């Protein structure tokens, strides 16, 4: 049996941060600059070739997809 640490909750902290609570009892805050450093390790949340409706969320600053 492994003691894998898991994310329990993620809360938005202002306009540019999140607070993450882990199963080992620790809590940490991240700001956008720190999250951008993780970019090479992230997976895309949108699949190429699929048209998505416009969003008013933080994703609205993504490049628009072709509707062809």
N, C-alpha and C positions, 0 to 999 in steps of 0.2 A: 504494500500500500504506500503510495506516495503522498506527501503533503503538499500538493500543488496549491499555490496561492492564486486566488481568483478575485476578479473585480466584483464587488458587491453592489456599489452604486456609483453613478457619475452625475454630478450636479454642475450646472452652468454657474460660473463665478464672474459676474460682470460681463463686459462685451468681448473679452479676449482670453477667458480662462475657464478651466474646469477643475473641480475638486473630485478626486477619486478615492473611494474607501475600499480597502482590500480585506480579504478574509483573515489575514494574520493580525488584524486590529490596527493597521497603520492607515493613515490618510495622507494624501499628498496633493498639492495644487500644481497645475501646469498652466503656463500662459502660452499664447499662440506661437511665440518665437521658439519655445522649447518643443512644441508639437511639430513645427515645421522641420526640425532636425530629424524627426522620425519618418519624414516623407518617403525616402527610398524603401522603407520597410512596409509601407501601407499598401493596401489593395484598393483599386478603383471601386467606387460605389456605383458607378454607371457603366453599362456595357456599351462598347462602340456599336454604332449602327441602329441604336434604339432611340427614338425621340421621346423625351420626357416633358411633361407639362412644366411651365414656368413656375418657379418657387419663390416665395418671399422669405425663405429661411436663409441660413448662412451659405447654402449651396448656390444661391442665386448669382454669386460672383464667378461661377464656373463658366468656361467657354460654352457658348450655345452649340448645340448639336445640329447638323444638317437635317432638315425634315424631308429629304428626298427618299 
